[in-house]
């Protein structure tokens, strides 16, 4: 993993998650993020190294250099704040207690396949984006 890059682990077969990654890529003007599917070899390795229970967290994990990791609503809010501009205003949502934020997040995550569908295999990045994806 590149030294100063933040890594987003995502559910590679989830249409909502893949759409979210495309959303992040379009707004990541400072090339802050790298990406890997939870199902990839590197994703599974990083999950195991950190002792993350994927029965409780199975849709998005943000790993920052020098910081353990962020999950669920914390991960989503931190990712958005990296876009700069008015996106930094997402920080105000951290005032909402985490159990409430994560409850909403979990409800969406639990229903994501039913609402948005799933792929048979993980997303294949275009040649231009290949360097941003690990594993």
N, C-alpha and C positions, 0 to 999 in steps of 0.2 A: 504494500500500500504506500502511496506517495506520502511523504512526511507531513506536509501541511494541508492535506486534503481531508475533508469530512466524508465519511462513507455512509450511504443510505442503503440499508438492507431492506428489501421489499419482497412481497409475495409475487413471484415471477409469473404465476398462472392466473392472477386476479386481474380482470379488466379494469377495475377501479384503480388498483395499485399501479398498473402500467400507465394509465391515464395520468395519475398523479406524478409519476416519474417524468413523463413527457412535459407536464406543466412546469415541474422544477427545472428541467433542462432548458426550456425556453426563457426562464427568468434568471438563470444562474449566469449572469453577465460577467462575474469575476472568476468563473471556473473554480468554484469552491468545492463542488461535490464530485464524488465518484459513486458508482452504483454496483450492487451485486444482488442477485436473487437469493432469498433465504434458502432456496432449494439447491443452489450451486455449491460446488465443493468449498469454495472460499467462504461462502455464507455459512455453511454448516460448521466449518472450522472456527470462525469467529464467534458463532453462537456458543459452541462447546467451550472455547477458551474463557468466555465470560460467564459461563454457567447460567445462560438464559433458558428459561423454561418455555419452549415454543408451544406448549399446550395453553399457556396464558397470554403469550405475546406472539402473534403469528402474522402480523401484517406490515409493520414498519419499525425499524430500529435505526437510530442515528448514532454513529460512532464518531466521536471527535478526538483529534490527537490530544493526548495527555488527560483525557476525561474518559471515564469508563464507557457509558452509553446512556442514551435517552430512549424512552419508549412511548408509545401511544400518543396522547395529546401533547406531552412535553416535546417529543420528537417532531411532531407536525408543526408546532408553534416555533420551535427553534429553526427548523428548515425555512419556514416562511420569513422569519425575521432577517435571515441572511440575504434576502433579495434587496434590502435597503428601501429607501423612500417610504411611502405610506405603509409598506408591509411591516416596518419596524413597529407600527402601532399594534400589531398582534400581541405585543408584550402585555397589553392591558388585559388580555384574556387569561393571563396567568393569575390574575386576582381571583378568578373563579376557582374555588377549591378543586384540587386535582381529582378527588373521587367523583365529582360532578362531571368535569371535563372528560375523564376517562370513561365514565358511564356512557356518555354520548358517543365517544369514540368506539367503545366496545359494542354498542348497539349497531352502529354502522358496520363495523368489522364483522360482526356475527352474520349480518344479512348481505354482505357484499357480493357473494356469489349468486344469490337469488336475485338481487336487484340489478347487478351489472354483468353477471356471467363470468365464465372462466375460460381460459385457453387450455389446450391439451398439452402445451409445452411453454417454457419460458420465452419471453420476448427475445428476438434476435435484433440487436442494434444495427443501424445502418453503418456502412464503412466509416462515415464521418464521425459517428458517435462511439465507435468501437473502443477507442482509447479511454473513454470515460467509464467503461464497464469492466469490472474485475471478474475473473472466473467465467 
